[in-house]
Amino acid sequence: MESWHQTFYVLEEGVSYGKKLPGALYIFRPGRKDITPTLWQTLARAELAAQPDQAWNLLKLHTREFAITFLSYSNFDSDTHPALAESTKINLNTGSIVRTDYRGRANPPILHRKETFLPPEDPRIPVYADLTKREEKAGLYRDPSRIGLRVQWLSLLKRLGFAYEDHTLVPLRDAAFENDGSADVARHRTAIKRYDLSKPVKQLLDAVIEEDRYLFRLRMWAWDGR
């Protein structure tokens, strides 16, 4: 059987849910009841061979090659837009494996529309779907090129004036972290650019200068008295 037909079978016959994009279908880590026995066995063999991160929680089924990618997104449940921690791709024809670690990257890919990856009966869907609707209404998805990476997404949120409380989108001024002081602040990143000395520094310098003037006059008086 050709690889394309194998892939087509796995995708079309093995999965009844997920987020379909050009070139791939993405689904949350399936249970045995969520997919056909054939696909379950294929995944079990692929996982045994690829040895992905044990905490992987998203599966990418490629449609243009006979391959599977195991994706690990940190804090899927608690983070509104979890960051990608690790990706492990295995080509089921050649057996080649490509592993990519994103944990040390300052600007990793992040996940959106979490409800689209889940099986229909998943109880988390209403909460995630409501968040997506609020984000769409707020205009956060108007430019897809600005939402795929964490730094760009946070910058967009700040520019439009929004933050999160759990899985609720709120105006930035209403966010709890602004009032309760619980957020960790990187002080070196919040410094104000100054074009003049601060008042305490000025006062200190004035005192030093005045003391130097006094000592200078005292020395001159002593010299004149010789």
C-alpha positions in Angstrom: 0.0 0.0 0.0 1.4 3.4 -0.9 2.2 5.8 1.8 -0.3 8.4 0.7 -3.1 5.9 0.8 -1.9 4.7 4.2 -2.0 8.3 5.5 -5.4 8.9 4.0 -6.7 5.8 5.7 -5.3 6.7 9.1 -6.7 10.2 8.9 -10.1 9.7 7.4 -11.0 6.4 9.0 -9.2 6.6 12.3 -10.2 10.0 13.6 -13.5 11.8 13.9 -12.4 15.0 15.6 -9.5 17.5 15.6 -8.2 20.6 14.0 -7.5 20.1 10.3 -5.0 22.4 8.6 -3.3 22.2 5.3 -0.9 19.3 5.5 -2.0 17.9 8.9 -4.7 17.0 11.4 -4.1 17.9 15.0 -5.8 16.1 17.9 -5.5 16.0 21.6 -3.8 12.9 23.0 -6.4 10.2 22.2 -7.7 7.5 24.4 -8.3 4.0 23.0 -12.0 4.9 22.6 -11.3 8.0 20.6 -9.8 6.3 17.6 -10.0 3.1 15.6 -8.0 0.0 16.8 -5.8 0.3 13.6 -4.8 3.8 14.4 -4.3 3.0 18.1 -1.8 0.2 17.2 0.0 2.5 14.7 0.4 5.2 17.4 1.6 2.6 19.9 4.3 1.4 17.5 5.3 4.9 16.6 5.6 6.0 20.2 7.7 3.0 21.1 10.1 3.8 18.2 10.2 7.6 18.5 10.4 7.7 22.4 8.9 11.2 22.6 8.5 13.2 25.8 6.2 11.1 28.0 4.1 14.1 28.7 3.2 14.7 25.1 -0.4 15.9 24.7 -1.0 16.7 21.1 -0.7 14.6 18.0 0.0 15.8 14.5 -1.0 13.4 11.8 0.6 14.5 8.5 -1.4 14.3 5.3 1.3 14.9 2.8 3.7 12.3 4.1 3.3 9.1 6.2 4.5 10.7 9.4 3.4 11.4 13.0 4.6 14.2 15.3 4.2 14.0 19.1 3.9 17.5 20.6 4.3 18.4 24.2 2.6 21.7 25.3 3.4 22.8 28.8 0.5 23.3 31.2 -2.2 22.6 28.6 -5.0 22.9 31.1 -3.9 25.9 33.1 -2.3 28.1 30.5 -4.7 30.0 28.1 -2.1 29.6 25.4 0.4 26.9 26.3 3.9 27.0 24.8 5.4 24.2 22.8 8.1 22.4 24.9 9.1 19.5 22.6 8.3 18.1 19.2 9.2 14.5 18.1 8.5 13.5 14.5 8.7 10.0 13.1 8.4 9.1 9.4 6.6 5.8 9.3 8.1 4.8 6.0 11.7 5.5 6.7 11.8 5.3 10.5 13.7 8.6 10.7 13.1 10.7 13.8 13.5 14.4 14.3 13.4 15.8 17.8 13.2 19.5 18.6 13.4 21.0 22.1 11.8 24.4 22.5 12.2 24.7 26.3 15.2 27.1 26.1 13.8 29.4 23.5 12.7 32.8 24.5 10.0 32.9 21.9 8.4 29.5 21.5 5.3 28.6 19.4 2.0 28.8 21.4 -1.3 27.2 21.0 -4.7 28.8 20.3 -8.3 27.6 20.1 -7.6 24.7 22.4 -11.2 23.4 22.1 -10.7 22.5 18.5 -8.2 19.7 19.4 -10.5 17.9 21.8 -13.0 15.0 21.3 -16.6 16.2 21.2 -17.6 15.0 24.7 -14.6 16.7 26.5 -15.9 18.8 29.4 -13.3 21.5 28.8 -14.7 22.5 25.5 -17.2 25.2 26.7 -14.6 27.1 28.7 -12.0 27.1 25.9 -14.6 27.9 23.2 -15.9 30.9 25.2 -12.4 32.2 25.5 -11.9 31.9 21.8 -15.1 33.8 21.1 -14.0 36.6 23.4 -10.6 36.8 21.8 -12.2 36.9 18.3 -14.5 39.7 19.4 -11.6 41.6 20.8 -9.8 41.5 17.5 -6.9 39.3 18.6 -7.2 37.0 15.6 -7.4 39.6 12.8 -3.7 39.1 11.8 -2.7 35.4 12.1 0.9 36.3 11.6 1.0 38.0 15.0 -0.4 35.1 17.1 1.8 32.1 16.6 4.7 33.0 18.8 4.6 34.0 22.5 6.4 37.3 22.3 4.3 38.6 19.5 1.1 37.4 21.2 2.0 39.1 24.5 2.8 42.3 22.7 -0.5 42.2 20.8 -2.4 41.6 24.1 -0.7 44.6 25.7 -1.2 46.9 22.7 -5.0 46.1 22.7 -5.2 46.3 26.4 -6.1 42.8 27.6 -4.9 40.2 30.1 -6.2 37.0 31.5 -7.8 35.8 34.7 -7.8 32.0 34.5 -9.5 31.4 31.1 -11.3 34.8 31.0 -10.2 37.7 28.9 -10.3 40.9 30.8 -9.3 44.6 30.2 -5.7 45.1 31.4 -6.8 47.7 34.0 -9.0 45.1 35.6 -6.5 42.3 35.8 -6.0 41.1 39.3 -2.2 41.0 39.1 -2.1 44.8 38.7 -3.7 45.3 42.1 -2.6 42.5 44.4 1.1 42.8 43.8 1.4 39.0 43.3 3.0 39.1 39.9 6.8 38.8 39.6 8.1 42.0 38.1 11.4 42.0 36.2 12.7 45.3 37.6 15.6 45.5 35.1 13.0 45.5 32.3 10.8 48.2 33.9 13.4 51.0 34.3 12.5 54.5 33.2 14.8 56.2 30.8 16.2 59.3 32.4 17.7 62.4 30.8 18.6 64.1 34.1 19.9 63.1 37.5 17.3 62.1 40.1 16.6 64.5 43.0 18.4 62.4 45.7 21.5 62.2 43.5 21.4 65.9 42.8 21.2 66.7 46.6 24.1 64.3 47.3 26.3 66.0 44.7 25.4 69.5 45.9 26.4 68.5 49.5 29.7 67.1 48.3 30.4 70.2 46.2 29.5 72.5 49.1 31.8 70.5 51.4 34.7 70.8 48.9 34.2 74.5 48.7 34.3 74.9 52.5 37.5 72.8 52.7 39.1 74.9 49.9 38.3 78.2 51.7 39.6 76.7 55.0 42.9 75.8 53.3 43.2 79.3 51.7 42.6 80.9 55.1 45.3 78.7 56.7 47.7 79.6 53.8 47.1 83.4 54.2 47.8 83.2 58.0 51.3 81.8 57.5 
